[in-house]
């Protein structure tokens, strides 16, 4: 099975992670793993 990884820069505020993961789920994208690194006002989300 071939997997792909994407990195998204998201604002560090309540609900932003939910918005991103909900949009991906609505598009039929299944997440195998998730990593979020806090860099202050923004975070690096690796999927």
N, C-alpha and C positions, 0 to 999 in steps of 0.2 A: 504494500500500500504506500503510495506516495503522499507525503504531507507537505503542506506549505505553511510558511510563517509570515505574519505581517506585524508591523510595529506601528502603533498609533500614538500620537501625542494628544493627551486629553487634559482638560482643566481639572485641577484638584479641588473639586467641590462636590457636595452631596448630590447623588443621583446621576452623575455623569457616566459612571461605569455601567449602571443599569441601562441608560439610554443606548450606549454602544452595544452591549450584549443583547439587548432586546431587538435592536435593528438587525443584528446579524442573525438572530434566531428567526425573526420574521422573514428574512431572505432565504431561510432553509440551510443556513451554515451551522454545522455542528462544531463545537469547540472541544478539542482534545486536551488542551492545557492552556493555562493563563498565568502570566507573570506581570506584576505591576510594580514599577520602581518609582518612588516619590522623589521628585527633583525640585520641590518647593511649590510654586504656583501651578506647575504642570507635572504630569506623570508620563512615563513611557510604558505603554501597554503592549505586551508581546503576546500574540495569539498563535 
